[in-house]
Amino acid sequence: RRVHGGMSHTSELWEDEQIFANQLKSIHHEKPPVSTTSIESIARLAFVQRAFYKHVVMHVEKFARKCRSDHRLTALRIIDAICRKMQKFVKAKLKKHSSSRVRNTYSTQSTW
């Protein structure tokens, strides 16, 4: 069993990917506009599988190519929700690391 990014390559990971793909497919059966909760749940699953971003991108691109014209805006909303969730995560991570760097720099300079 190989571990990549804190996640193991097992059958349960494939199940998560299938759940993500099935949620995208279920949007085809909804009438536009698709609910925000549906979009957020897809974005949450994409965030959980961020180590496998290539698979997530592949599924979202496939959805955007195959969806009907009245779901094109939904595809853009899904992409936007995923990007916002990742951006929020990256900002929080940078903020955490930058505050420790400032603290370390300040303590180093005060000892000079």
Biopython code that builds the backbone (N, CA, C, O; Angstrom):
import numpy as np
from Bio.PDB.StructureBuilder import StructureBuilder

atoms = [
    (1, "ARG", "N", (0.835, -1.179, 0.000)),
    (1, "ARG", "CA", (0.000, 0.000, 0.000)),
    (1, "ARG", "C", (0.878, 1.241, 0.000)),
    (1, "ARG", "O", (1.663, 1.429, 0.930)),
    (2, "ARG", "N", (0.773, 2.086, -1.008)),
    (2, "ARG", "CA", (1.548, 3.319, -1.099)),
    (2, "ARG", "C", (0.753, 4.468, -0.519)),
    (2, "ARG", "O", (-0.471, 4.517, -0.646)),
    (3, "VAL", "N", (1.451, 5.391, 0.116)),
    (3, "VAL", "CA", (0.789, 6.562, 0.675)),
    (3, "VAL", "C", (1.271, 7.779, -0.100)),
    (3, "VAL", "O", (2.467, 7.951, -0.333)),
    (4, "HIS", "N", (0.314, 8.627, -0.498)),
    (4, "HIS", "CA", (0.636, 9.827, -1.264)),
    (4, "HIS", "C", (-0.153, 10.985, -0.681)),
    (4, "HIS", "O", (-1.383, 10.985, -0.735)),
    (5, "GLY", "N", (0.532, 11.963, -0.130)),
    (5, "GLY", "CA", (-0.148, 13.136, 0.389)),
    (5, "GLY", "C", (-1.053, 12.837, 1.578)),
    (5, "GLY", "O", (-2.075, 13.501, 1.756)),
    (6, "GLY", "N", (-0.695, 11.850, 2.391)),
    (6, "GLY", "CA", (-1.492, 11.509, 3.550)),
    (6, "GLY", "C", (-2.673, 10.608, 3.227)),
    (6, "GLY", "O", (-3.434, 10.247, 4.125)),
    (7, "MET", "N", (-2.838, 10.241, 1.978)),
    (7, "MET", "CA", (-3.946, 9.379, 1.576)),
    (7, "MET", "C", (-3.372, 8.105, 0.973)),
    (7, "MET", "O", (-2.371, 8.146, 0.259)),
    (8, "SER", "N", (-3.997, 6.994, 1.257)),
    (8, "SER", "CA", (-3.489, 5.734, 0.738)),
    (8, "SER", "C", (-4.202, 5.373, -0.558)),
    (8, "SER", "O", (-5.363, 5.729, -0.760)),
    (9, "HIS", "N", (-3.505, 4.673, -1.423)),
    (9, "HIS", "CA", (-4.073, 4.209, -2.689)),
    (9, "HIS", "C", (-4.780, 2.875, -2.445)),
    (9, "HIS", "O", (-4.210, 1.810, -2.679)),
    (10, "THR", "N", (-6.008, 2.943, -1.980)),
    (10, "THR", "CA", (-6.769, 1.731, -1.730)),
    (10, "THR", "C", (-8.102, 1.824, -2.432)),
    (10, "THR", "O", (-8.391, 2.803, -3.120)),
    (11, "SER", "N", (-8.922, 0.788, -2.253)),
    (11, "SER", "CA", (-10.226, 0.763, -2.905)),
    (11, "SER", "C", (-11.148, 1.837, -2.367)),
    (11, "SER", "O", (-12.029, 2.296, -3.094)),
    (12, "GLU", "N", (-10.975, 2.267, -1.086)),
    (12, "GLU", "CA", (-11.851, 3.289, -0.541)),
    (12, "GLU", "C", (-11.631, 4.631, -1.234)),
    (12, "GLU", "O", (-12.559, 5.432, -1.347)),
    (13, "LEU", "N", (-10.413, 4.876, -1.695)),
    (13, "LEU", "CA", (-10.159, 6.101, -2.429)),
    (13, "LEU", "C", (-10.906, 6.083, -3.753)),
    (13, "LEU", "O", (-11.472, 7.097, -4.162)),
    (14, "TRP", "N", (-10.913, 4.949, -4.418)),
    (14, "TRP", "CA", (-11.656, 4.834, -5.662)),
    (14, "TRP", "C", (-13.138, 5.057, -5.425)),
    (14, "TRP", "O", (-13.814, 5.668, -6.253)),
    (15, "GLU", "N", (-13.655, 4.565, -4.296)),
    (15, "GLU", "CA", (-15.057, 4.785, -3.957)),
    (15, "GLU", "C", (-15.345, 6.269, -3.811)),
    (15, "GLU", "O", (-16.392, 6.742, -4.253)),
    (16, "ASP", "N", (-14.428, 7.011, -3.196)),
    (16, "ASP", "CA", (-14.618, 8.455, -3.079)),
    (16, "ASP", "C", (-14.639, 9.117, -4.451)),
    (16, "ASP", "O", (-15.413, 10.042, -4.698)),
    (17, "GLU", "N", (-13.795, 8.639, -5.321)),
    (17, "GLU", "CA", (-13.765, 9.201, -6.669)),
    (17, "GLU", "C", (-15.069, 8.884, -7.399)),
    (17, "GLU", "O", (-15.593, 9.716, -8.139)),
    (18, "GLN", "N", (-15.576, 7.700, -7.189)),
    (18, "GLN", "CA", (-16.858, 7.327, -7.800)),
    (18, "GLN", "C", (-18.000, 8.167, -7.231)),
    (18, "GLN", "O", (-18.909, 8.558, -7.963)),
    (19, "ILE", "N", (-17.954, 8.441, -5.941)),
    (19, "ILE", "CA", (-18.977, 9.297, -5.329)),
    (19, "ILE", "C", (-18.932, 10.681, -5.958)),
    (19, "ILE", "O", (-19.974, 11.265, -6.256)),
    (20, "PHE", "N", (-17.724, 11.210, -6.160)),
    (20, "PHE", "CA", (-17.561, 12.525, -6.799)),
    (20, "PHE", "C", (-18.136, 12.508, -8.213)),
    (20, "PHE", "O", (-18.882, 13.407, -8.598)),
    (21, "ALA", "N", (-17.786, 11.488, -8.974)),
    (21, "ALA", "CA", (-18.280, 11.385, -10.351)),
    (21, "ALA", "C", (-19.801, 11.224, -10.376)),
    (21, "ALA", "O", (-20.473, 11.801, -11.232)),
    (22, "ASN", "N", (-20.342, 10.448, -9.444)),
    (22, "ASN", "CA", (-21.796, 10.249, -9.398)),
    (22, "ASN", "C", (-22.534, 11.524, -9.008)),
    (22, "ASN", "O", (-23.632, 11.780, -9.503)),
    (23, "GLN", "N", (-21.944, 12.323, -8.130)),
    (23, "GLN", "CA", (-22.588, 13.593, -7.780)),
    (23, "GLN", "C", (-22.606, 14.541, -8.973)),
    (23, "GLN", "O", (-23.581, 15.261, -9.187)),
    (24, "LEU", "N", (-21.533, 14.539, -9.744)),
    (24, "LEU", "CA", (-21.534, 15.366, -10.958)),
    (24, "LEU", "C", (-22.594, 14.881, -11.942)),
    (24, "LEU", "O", (-23.286, 15.687, -12.564)),
    (25, "LYS", "N", (-22.717, 13.565, -12.079)),
    (25, "LYS", "CA", (-23.715, 13.012, -12.996)),
    (25, "LYS", "C", (-25.134, 13.293, -12.521)),
    (25, "LYS", "O", (-26.033, 13.474, -13.342)),
    (26, "SER", "N", (-25.347, 13.333, -11.219)),
    (26, "SER", "CA", (-26.693, 13.569, -10.689)),
    (26, "SER", "C", (-27.191, 14.976, -10.993)),
    (26, "SER", "O", (-28.397, 15.224, -10.991)),
    (27, "ILE", "N", (-26.278, 15.884, -11.250)),
    (27, "ILE", "CA", (-26.685, 17.257, -11.583)),
    (27, "ILE", "C", (-27.427, 17.293, -12.915)),
    (27, "ILE", "O", (-28.272, 18.161, -13.132)),
    (28, "HIS", "N", (-27.118, 16.364, -13.798)),
    (28, "HIS", "CA", (-27.814, 16.314, -15.090)),
    (28, "HIS", "C", (-29.317, 16.151, -14.918)),
    (28, "HIS", "O", (-30.093, 16.587, -15.768)),
    (29, "HIS", "N", (-29.730, 15.524, -13.820)),
    (29, "HIS", "CA", (-31.148, 15.262, -13.589)),
    (29, "HIS", "C", (-31.855, 16.411, -12.881)),
    (29, "HIS", "O", (-33.083, 16.426, -12.798)),
    (30, "GLU", "N", (-31.088, 17.374, -12.369)),
    (30, "GLU", "CA", (-31.686, 18.525, -11.695)),
    (30, "GLU", "C", (-31.990, 19.612, -12.709)),
    (30, "GLU", "O", (-31.309, 19.752, -13.725)),
    (31, "LYS", "N", (-33.023, 20.372, -12.409)),
    (31, "LYS", "CA", (-33.335, 21.515, -13.262)),
    (31, "LYS", "C", (-32.488, 22.697, -12.822)),
    (31, "LYS", "O", (-32.277, 22.905, -11.627)),
    (32, "PRO", "N", (-32.002, 23.471, -13.787)),
    (32, "PRO", "CA", (-31.223, 24.658, -13.419)),
    (32, "PRO", "C", (-32.141, 25.704, -12.789)),
    (32, "PRO", "O", (-33.308, 25.762, -13.177)),
    (33, "PRO", "N", (-31.721, 26.489, -11.895)),
    (33, "PRO", "CA", (-30.393, 26.521, -11.280)),
    (33, "PRO", "C", (-30.241, 25.415, -10.250)),
    (33, "PRO", "O", (-31.182, 25.091, -9.526)),
    (34, "VAL", "N", (-29.066, 24.848, -10.194)),
    (34, "VAL", "CA", (-28.749, 23.771, -9.263)),
    (34, "VAL", "C", (-28.526, 24.397, -7.886)),
    (34, "VAL", "O", (-27.980, 25.495, -7.780)),
    (35, "SER", "N", (-28.943, 23.706, -6.852)),
    (35, "SER", "CA", (-28.851, 24.249, -5.495)),
    (35, "SER", "C", (-27.400, 24.464, -5.078)),
    (35, "SER", "O", (-26.490, 23.766, -5.524)),
    (36, "THR", "N", (-27.223, 25.433, -4.224)),
    (36, "THR", "CA", (-25.897, 25.751, -3.716)),
    (36, "THR", "C", (-25.349, 24.610, -2.877)),
    (36, "THR", "O", (-24.140, 24.378, -2.861)),
    (37, "THR", "N", (-26.225, 23.896, -2.180)),
    (37, "THR", "CA", (-25.753, 22.772, -1.366)),
    (37, "THR", "C", (-25.175, 21.658, -2.228)),
    (37, "THR", "O", (-24.203, 21.011, -1.836)),
    (38, "SER", "N", (-25.760, 21.432, -3.390)),
    (38, "SER", "CA", (-25.207, 20.419, -4.301)),
    (38, "SER", "C", (-23.820, 20.825, -4.779)),
    (38, "SER", "O", (-22.906, 20.002, -4.831)),
    (39, "ILE", "N", (-23.673, 22.076, -5.121)),
    (39, "ILE", "CA", (-22.385, 22.580, -5.601)),
    (39, "ILE", "C", (-21.347, 22.542, -4.479)),
    (39, "ILE", "O", (-20.195, 22.169, -4.703)),
    (40, "GLU", "N", (-21.762, 22.929, -3.277)),
    (40, "GLU", "CA", (-20.835, 22.907, -2.143)),
    (40, "GLU", "C", (-20.411, 21.488, -1.771)),
    (40, "GLU", "O", (-19.264, 21.270, -1.380)),
    (41, "SER", "N", (-21.317, 20.527, -1.887)),
    (41, "SER", "CA", (-20.931, 19.149, -1.568)),
    (41, "SER", "C", (-19.929, 18.616, -2.586)),
    (41, "SER", "O", (-19.017, 17.869, -2.231)),
    (42, "ILE", "N", (-20.095, 18.996, -3.841)),
    (42, "ILE", "CA", (-19.123, 18.609, -4.866)),
    (42, "ILE", "C", (-17.773, 19.267, -4.590)),
    (42, "ILE", "O", (-16.728, 18.628, -4.712)),
    (43, "ALA", "N", (-17.801, 20.550, -4.218)),
    (43, "ALA", "CA", (-16.555, 21.253, -3.907)),
    (43, "ALA", "C", (-15.878, 20.640, -2.685)),
    (43, "ALA", "O", (-14.651, 20.553, -2.636)),
    (44, "ARG", "N", (-16.661, 20.219, -1.707)),
    (44, "ARG", "CA", (-16.107, 19.592, -0.509)),
    (44, "ARG", "C", (-15.425, 18.273, -0.858)),
    (44, "ARG", "O", (-14.334, 17.982, -0.366)),
    (45, "LEU", "N", (-16.063, 17.483, -1.702)),
    (45, "LEU", "CA", (-15.445, 16.220, -2.126)),
    (45, "LEU", "C", (-14.170, 16.472, -2.924)),
    (45, "LEU", "O", (-13.187, 15.748, -2.770)),
    (46, "ALA", "N", (-14.185, 17.484, -3.764)),
    (46, "ALA", "CA", (-12.986, 17.827, -4.536)),
    (46, "ALA", "C", (-11.855, 18.250, -3.600)),
    (46, "ALA", "O", (-10.691, 17.919, -3.825)),
    (47, "PHE", "N", (-12.217, 18.985, -2.549)),
    (47, "PHE", "CA", (-11.219, 19.435, -1.577)),
    (47, "PHE", "C", (-10.617, 18.252, -0.835)),
    (47, "PHE", "O", (-9.410, 18.216, -0.595)),
    (48, "VAL", "N", (-11.439, 17.296, -0.476)),
    (48, "VAL", "CA", (-10.957, 16.111, 0.223)),
    (48, "VAL", "C", (-9.988, 15.331, -0.670)),
    (48, "VAL", "O", (-9.033, 14.734, -0.173)),
    (49, "GLN", "N", (-10.227, 15.333, -1.965)),
    (49, "GLN", "CA", (-9.367, 14.604, -2.906)),
    (49, "GLN", "C", (-8.344, 15.525, -3.564)),
    (49, "GLN", "O", (-7.944, 15.288, -4.704)),
    (50, "ARG", "N", (-7.922, 16.558, -2.868)),
    (50, "ARG", "CA", (-7.005, 17.527, -3.475)),
    (50, "ARG", "C", (-5.673, 16.910, -3.870)),
    (50, "ARG", "O", (-4.997, 17.433, -4.756)),
    (51, "ALA", "N", (-5.285, 15.823, -3.241)),
    (51, "ALA", "CA", (-4.040, 15.145, -3.631)),
    (51, "ALA", "C", (-4.174, 14.535, -5.026)),
    (51, "ALA", "O", (-3.177, 14.291, -5.705)),
    (52, "PHE", "N", (-5.409, 14.295, -5.440)),
    (52, "PHE", "CA", (-5.683, 13.715, -6.752)),
    (52, "PHE", "C", (-6.379, 14.737, -7.640)),
    (52, "PHE", "O", (-7.388, 14.446, -8.282)),
    (53, "TYR", "N", (-5.816, 15.942, -7.660)),
    (53, "TYR", "CA", (-6.443, 17.045, -8.381)),
    (53, "TYR", "C", (-6.600, 16.759, -9.871)),
    (53, "TYR", "O", (-7.526, 17.269, -10.502)),
    (54, "LYS", "N", (-5.712, 15.955, -10.439)),
    (54, "LYS", "CA", (-5.828, 15.652, -11.870)),
    (54, "LYS", "C", (-7.108, 14.880, -12.163)),
    (54, "LYS", "O", (-7.752, 15.102, -13.189)),
    (55, "HIS", "N", (-7.472, 13.978, -11.266)),
    (55, "HIS", "CA", (-8.718, 13.229, -11.438)),
    (55, "HIS", "C", (-9.931, 14.139, -11.281)),
    (55, "HIS", "O", (-10.906, 14.028, -12.024)),
    (56, "VAL", "N", (-9.858, 15.041, -10.304)),
    (56, "VAL", "CA", (-10.959, 15.982, -10.078)),
    (56, "VAL", "C", (-11.146, 16.860, -11.307)),
    (56, "VAL", "O", (-12.268, 17.051, -11.775)),
    (57, "VAL", "N", (-10.046, 17.392, -11.828)),
    (57, "VAL", "CA", (-10.115, 18.247, -13.018)),
    (57, "VAL", "C", (-10.683, 17.459, -14.198)),
    (57, "VAL", "O", (-11.500, 17.979, -14.958)),
    (58, "MET", "N", (-10.256, 16.220, -14.348)),
    (58, "MET", "CA", (-10.749, 15.395, -15.446)),
    (58, "MET", "C", (-12.262, 15.225, -15.357)),
    (58, "MET", "O", (-12.954, 15.351, -16.366)),
    (59, "HIS", "N", (-12.784, 14.941, -14.165)),
    (59, "HIS", "CA", (-14.221, 14.743, -14.003)),
    (59, "HIS", "C", (-15.001, 16.033, -14.247)),
    (59, "HIS", "O", (-16.060, 16.010, -14.873)),
    (60, "VAL", "N", (-14.488, 17.140, -13.763)),
    (60, "VAL", "CA", (-15.188, 18.413, -13.953)),
    (60, "VAL", "C", (-15.162, 18.826, -15.429)),
    (60, "VAL", "O", (-16.165, 19.306, -15.956)),
    (61, "GLU", "N", (-14.019, 18.640, -16.093)),
    (61, "GLU", "CA", (-13.949, 18.945, -17.529)),
    (61, "GLU", "C", (-14.896, 18.058, -18.330)),
    (61, "GLU", "O", (-15.561, 18.526, -19.255)),
    (62, "LYS", "N", (-14.954, 16.793, -17.977)),
    (62, "LYS", "CA", (-15.856, 15.872, -18.657)),
    (62, "LYS", "C", (-17.307, 16.313, -18.461)),
    (62, "LYS", "O", (-18.101, 16.273, -19.401)),
    (63, "PHE", "N", (-17.653, 16.734, -17.240)),
    (63, "PHE", "CA", (-18.993, 17.228, -16.976)),
    (63, "PHE", "C", (-19.283, 18.472, -17.821)),
    (63, "PHE", "O", (-20.354, 18.583, -18.417)),
    (64, "ALA", "N", (-18.328, 19.403, -17.870)),
    (64, "ALA", "CA", (-18.532, 20.647, -18.612)),
    (64, "ALA", "C", (-18.690, 20.381, -20.112)),
    (64, "ALA", "O", (-19.471, 21.059, -20.779)),
    (65, "ARG", "N", (-17.958, 19.401, -20.646)),
    (65, "ARG", "CA", (-18.071, 19.079, -22.068)),
    (65, "ARG", "C", (-19.391, 18.397, -22.401)),
    (65, "ARG", "O", (-19.995, 18.678, -23.436)),
    (66, "LYS", "N", (-19.838, 17.505, -21.528)),
    (66, "LYS", "CA", (-21.002, 16.679, -21.847)),
    (66, "LYS", "C", (-22.331, 17.259, -21.380)),
    (66, "LYS", "O", (-23.385, 16.761, -21.776)),
    (67, "CYS", "N", (-22.309, 18.294, -20.554)),
    (67, "CYS", "CA", (-23.572, 18.799, -20.015)),
    (67, "CYS", "C", (-24.348, 19.569, -21.076)),
    (67, "CYS", "O", (-23.796, 20.068, -22.057)),
    (68, "ARG", "N", (-25.642, 19.641, -20.835)),
    (68, "ARG", "CA", (-26.503, 20.408, -21.747)),
    (68, "ARG", "C", (-26.187, 21.893, -21.606)),
    (68, "ARG", "O", (-25.548, 22.316, -20.643)),
    (69, "SER", "N", (-26.635, 22.660, -22.561)),
    (69, "SER", "CA", (-26.309, 24.091, -22.561)),
    (69, "SER", "C", (-26.884, 24.818, -21.353)),
    (69, "SER", "O", (-26.317, 25.819, -20.914)),
    (70, "ASP", "N", (-27.999, 24.334, -20.809)),
    (70, "ASP", "CA", (-28.562, 25.018, -19.647)),
    (70, "ASP", "C", (-27.806, 24.694, -18.354)),
    (70, "ASP", "O", (-28.085, 25.294, -17.315)),
    (71, "HIS", "N", (-26.862, 23.762, -18.403)),
    (71, "HIS", "CA", (-26.031, 23.450, -17.236)),
    (71, "HIS", "C", (-24.618, 24.001, -17.370)),
    (71, "HIS", "O", (-23.774, 23.712, -16.522)),
    (72, "ARG", "N", (-24.335, 24.772, -18.390)),
    (72, "ARG", "CA", (-22.974, 25.326, -18.564)),
    (72, "ARG", "C", (-22.630, 26.275, -17.416)),
    (72, "ARG", "O", (-21.505, 26.273, -16.916)),
    (73, "LEU", "N", (-23.592, 27.073, -17.010)),
    (73, "LEU", "CA", (-23.354, 27.982, -15.895)),
    (73, "LEU", "C", (-23.096, 27.198, -14.611)),
    (73, "LEU", "O", (-22.276, 27.602, -13.786)),
    (74, "THR", "N", (-23.788, 26.091, -14.446)),
    (74, "THR", "CA", (-23.571, 25.229, -13.282)),
    (74, "THR", "C", (-22.141, 24.706, -13.271)),
    (74, "THR", "O", (-21.509, 24.653, -12.215)),
    (75, "ALA", "N", (-21.633, 24.326, -14.416)),
    (75, "ALA", "CA", (-20.248, 23.850, -14.506)),
    (75, "ALA", "C", (-19.280, 24.950, -14.056)),
    (75, "ALA", "O", (-18.311, 24.678, -13.348)),
    (76, "LEU", "N", (-19.545, 26.174, -14.465)),
    (76, "LEU", "CA", (-18.691, 27.287, -14.039)),
    (76, "LEU", "C", (-18.815, 27.541, -12.539)),
    (76, "LEU", "O", (-17.830, 27.874, -11.880)),
    (77, "ARG", "N", (-20.020, 27.384, -12.001)),
    (77, "ARG", "CA", (-20.218, 27.565, -10.560)),
    (77, "ARG", "C", (-19.482, 26.489, -9.772)),
    (77, "ARG", "O", (-18.963, 26.764, -8.690)),
    (78, "ILE", "N", (-19.431, 25.276, -10.295)),
    (78, "ILE", "CA", (-18.700, 24.191, -9.633)),
    (78, "ILE", "C", (-17.205, 24.499, -9.628)),
    (78, "ILE", "O", (-16.540, 24.345, -8.603)),
    (79, "ILE", "N", (-16.684, 24.929, -10.759)),
    (79, "ILE", "CA", (-15.267, 25.284, -10.858)),
    (79, "ILE", "C", (-14.951, 26.420, -9.894)),
    (79, "ILE", "O", (-13.929, 26.391, -9.209)),
    (80, "ASP", "N", (-15.825, 27.416, -9.841)),
    (80, "ASP", "CA", (-15.631, 28.555, -8.950)),
    (80, "ASP", "C", (-15.636, 28.110, -7.486)),
    (80, "ASP", "O", (-14.800, 28.557, -6.702)),
    (81, "ALA", "N", (-16.567, 27.239, -7.117)),
    (81, "ALA", "CA", (-16.655, 26.771, -5.727)),
    (81, "ALA", "C", (-15.409, 25.994, -5.328)),
    (81, "ALA", "O", (-14.909, 26.145, -4.214)),
    (82, "ILE", "N", (-14.911, 25.168, -6.230)),
    (82, "ILE", "CA", (-13.701, 24.394, -5.935)),
    (82, "ILE", "C", (-12.508, 25.335, -5.780)),
    (82, "ILE", "O", (-11.712, 25.178, -4.854)),
    (83, "CYS", "N", (-12.381, 26.302, -6.672)),
    (83, "CYS", "CA", (-11.263, 27.254, -6.607)),
    (83, "CYS", "C", (-11.321, 28.086, -5.333)),
    (83, "CYS", "O", (-10.294, 28.319, -4.696)),
    (84, "ARG", "N", (-12.517, 28.533, -4.958)),
    (84, "ARG", "CA", (-12.650, 29.327, -3.733)),
    (84, "ARG", "C", (-12.279, 28.514, -2.500)),
    (84, "ARG", "O", (-11.618, 29.023, -1.595)),
    (85, "LYS", "N", (-12.695, 27.268, -2.462)),
    (85, "LYS", "CA", (-12.391, 26.410, -1.311)),
    (85, "LYS", "C", (-10.879, 26.189, -1.212)),
    (85, "LYS", "O", (-10.317, 26.241, -0.118)),
    (86, "MET", "N", (-10.228, 25.946, -2.337)),
    (86, "MET", "CA", (-8.781, 25.746, -2.327)),
    (86, "MET", "C", (-8.050, 27.036, -1.966)),
    (86, "MET", "O", (-7.062, 27.010, -1.232)),
    (87, "GLN", "N", (-8.535, 28.161, -2.480)),
    (87, "GLN", "CA", (-7.904, 29.438, -2.185)),
    (87, "GLN", "C", (-7.997, 29.749, -0.688)),
    (87, "GLN", "O", (-7.045, 30.260, -0.098)),
    (88, "LYS", "N", (-9.126, 29.446, -0.085)),
    (88, "LYS", "CA", (-9.311, 29.665, 1.346)),
    (88, "LYS", "C", (-8.347, 28.795, 2.145)),
    (88, "LYS", "O", (-7.774, 29.245, 3.138)),
    (89, "PHE", "N", (-8.170, 27.560, 1.716)),
    (89, "PHE", "CA", (-7.243, 26.637, 2.387)),
    (89, "PHE", "C", (-5.809, 27.139, 2.268)),
    (89, "PHE", "O", (-5.069, 27.137, 3.253)),
    (90, "VAL", "N", (-5.414, 27.563, 1.085)),
    (90, "VAL", "CA", (-4.038, 28.023, 0.865)),
    (90, "VAL", "C", (-3.770, 29.290, 1.672)),
    (90, "VAL", "O", (-2.694, 29.434, 2.253)),
    (91, "LYS", "N", (-4.731, 30.205, 1.716)),
    (91, "LYS", "CA", (-4.542, 31.430, 2.495)),
    (91, "LYS", "C", (-4.365, 31.121, 3.974)),
    (91, "LYS", "O", (-3.501, 31.700, 4.633)),
    (92, "ALA", "N", (-5.180, 30.211, 4.498)),
    (92, "ALA", "CA", (-5.065, 29.840, 5.906)),
    (92, "ALA", "C", (-3.722, 29.193, 6.192)),
    (92, "ALA", "O", (-3.109, 29.445, 7.229)),
    (93, "LYS", "N", (-3.266, 28.356, 5.266)),
    (93, "LYS", "CA", (-1.976, 27.681, 5.438)),
    (93, "LYS", "C", (-0.831, 28.698, 5.392)),
    (93, "LYS", "O", (0.098, 28.624, 6.195)),
    (94, "LEU", "N", (-0.900, 29.642, 4.455)),
    (94, "LEU", "CA", (0.143, 30.666, 4.359)),
    (94, "LEU", "C", (0.142, 31.561, 5.583)),
    (94, "LEU", "O", (1.199, 31.945, 6.085)),
    (95, "LYS", "N", (-1.053, 31.893, 6.062)),
    (95, "LYS", "CA", (-1.152, 32.756, 7.240)),
    (95, "LYS", "C", (-0.522, 32.073, 8.441)),
    (95, "LYS", "O", (0.180, 32.715, 9.223)),
    (96, "LYS", "N", (-0.761, 30.794, 8.593)),
    (96, "LYS", "CA", (-0.196, 30.028, 9.706)),
    (96, "LYS", "C", (1.327, 30.036, 9.630)),
    (96, "LYS", "O", (2.002, 30.276, 10.631)),
    (97, "HIS", "N", (1.861, 29.775, 8.446)),
    (97, "HIS", "CA", (3.317, 29.710, 8.300)),
    (97, "HIS", "C", (3.957, 31.088, 8.356)),
    (97, "HIS", "O", (5.053, 31.228, 8.900)),
    (98, "SER", "N", (3.310, 32.103, 7.814)),
    (98, "SER", "CA", (3.911, 33.433, 7.816)),
    (98, "SER", "C", (3.973, 34.002, 9.221)),
    (98, "SER", "O", (4.936, 34.696, 9.550)),
    (99, "SER", "N", (2.976, 33.734, 10.068)),
    (99, "SER", "CA", (3.011, 34.254, 11.429)),
    (99, "SER", "C", (4.154, 33.638, 12.224)),
    (99, "SER", "O", (4.770, 34.320, 13.043)),
    (100, "SER", "N", (4.446, 32.372, 12.001)),
    (100, "SER", "CA", (5.571, 31.745, 12.710)),
    (100, "SER", "C", (6.895, 32.289, 12.194)),
    (100, "SER", "O", (7.843, 32.440, 12.965)),
    (101, "ARG", "N", (6.972, 32.583, 10.912)),
    (101, "ARG", "CA", (8.216, 33.161, 10.359)),
    (101, "ARG", "C", (8.462, 34.548, 10.919)),
    (101, "ARG", "O", (9.594, 34.893, 11.259)),
    (102, "VAL", "N", (7.398, 35.352, 11.017)),
    (102, "VAL", "CA", (7.552, 36.697, 11.568)),
    (102, "VAL", "C", (8.000, 36.601, 13.017)),
    (102, "VAL", "O", (8.889, 37.338, 13.442)),
    (103, "ARG", "N", (7.394, 35.702, 13.775)),
    (103, "ARG", "CA", (7.745, 35.511, 15.173)),
    (103, "ARG", "C", (9.213, 35.082, 15.298)),
    (103, "ARG", "O", (9.942, 35.597, 16.146)),
    (104, "ASN", "N", (9.641, 34.141, 14.455)),
    (104, "ASN", "CA", (11.030, 33.666, 14.502)),
    (104, "ASN", "C", (11.996, 34.764, 14.091)),
    (104, "ASN", "O", (13.066, 34.901, 14.684)),
    (105, "THR", "N", (11.636, 35.539, 13.095)),
    (105, "THR", "CA", (12.493, 36.639, 12.651)),
    (105, "THR", "C", (12.624, 37.686, 13.750)),
    (105, "THR", "O", (13.717, 38.188, 14.014)),
    (106, "TYR", "N", (11.507, 38.010, 14.385)),
    (106, "TYR", "CA", (11.522, 38.998, 15.459)),
    (106, "TYR", "C", (12.379, 38.528, 16.625)),
    (106, "TYR", "O", (13.156, 39.307, 17.176)),
    (107, "SER", "N", (12.244, 37.256, 17.007)),
    (107, "SER", "CA", (13.034, 36.747, 18.132)),
    (107, "SER", "C", (14.519, 36.683, 17.768)),
    (107, "SER", "O", (15.375, 36.890, 18.628)),
    (108, "THR", "N", (14.825, 36.404, 16.520)),
    (108, "THR", "CA", (16.224, 36.367, 16.079)),
    (108, "THR", "C", (16.820, 37.754, 16.095)),
    (108, "THR", "O", (17.954, 37.935, 16.539)),
    (109, "GLN", "N", (16.069, 38.748, 15.613)),
    (109, "GLN", "CA", (16.590, 40.125, 15.571)),
    (109, "GLN", "C", (16.718, 40.725, 16.961)),
    (109, "GLN", "O", (17.601, 41.550, 17.195)),
    (110, "SER", "N", (15.863, 40.332, 17.877)),
    (110, "SER", "CA", (15.939, 40.924, 19.219)),
    (110, "SER", "C", (17.139, 40.405, 19.995)),
    (110, "SER", "O", (17.554, 41.019, 20.978)),
    (111, "THR", "N", (17.703, 39.276, 19.561)),
    (111, "THR", "CA", (18.888, 38.755, 20.249)),
    (111, "THR", "C", (20.181, 39.375, 19.732)),
    (111, "THR", "O", (21.240, 39.161, 20.321)),
    (112, "TRP", "N", (20.118, 40.124, 18.667)),
    (112, "TRP", "CA", (21.338, 40.730, 18.111)),
    (112, "TRP", "C", (21.781, 41.834, 18.984)),
    (112, "TRP", "O", (22.789, 42.480, 18.700)),
]
sb = StructureBuilder()
sb.init_structure("model")
sb.init_model(0)
sb.init_chain("A")
sb.init_seg("    ")
for serial, (resi, resn, name, xyz) in enumerate(atoms, 1):
    if name == "N":
        sb.init_residue(resn, " ", resi, " ")
    sb.init_atom(name, np.array(xyz, "f"), 0.0, 1.0, " ", f" {name:<3s}", serial, name[0])
structure = sb.get_structure()
